[in-house]
């Protein structure tokens, strides 16, 4: 049973698309929130925002075009 927890989840293309979109949304939300805090914390939020957007871009680069999805 523990072996199952160590395995990456099996995701369909639509799942990866949702994950990508959620990361983009999170990045935008972090950017919006960053204006209400001090400069030191703002840098931390912007670093996290950048990480979310970079991961979203990496996921997006691996997804085929939406028109070719069969499911």
N, C-alpha and C positions, 0 to 999 in steps of 0.2 A: 504494500500500500504506500509506503514512503517513497518508493520509486516513482509512482505516479505524480507525487507532489513536486518532484525534481524535474519533470519533463515540461517543456514549453507547451502552452496550449495550442491546439490545432485551430487555426482561424481561417475563415473563408475570406475572399477578397473584399466582400462587403464589410466584414468585421474590421479588417485593416483600414478600410476607408473611414469607418466610424472612429477608430482609434486616432487616425491622422487628424480628422476634423475636431475631435475632442482636444487633442494637443494644441491645435491652432487656437481654439476657443480659450483654453487655459492660458496660453501665451498672451492673448489680447486682454484677458481679465487681469493677469498679473501686471501688465503695463498700465491698465487703468487704475489699479489699486496703488501703484507706486507713487502716484502724485500726492497721496495723503500721508506719507511717512517721511522720516528724516533721510538725509542723503546716504548714510551708511547702510541702512536697511534697503534703500532704493537700489543700491548696487547689487545687493543679494537677490532682490526680486528680478532685476533685469538679467542677471546671470541665469536664473532659473527660467525666465521667459525665453532667453536665447537657446537654452538647452531644449526646451519644449519645441520651439520652432524648428530647430535643426533636426530633431528626431522626427517631427512631422514631415519635413522635407525628405529625409532618408526613406521613410515609409512610402511617401508619395512617389518617389523615384522608382520604387520597386513594383508599384501597382500598374497594371495595364490600363489602357484607356477604358472608360466606363462603357463605351459602345460595344466592346468586345466581350463583356461579361455574359456568361451563359446563364448564370443562376440569378 
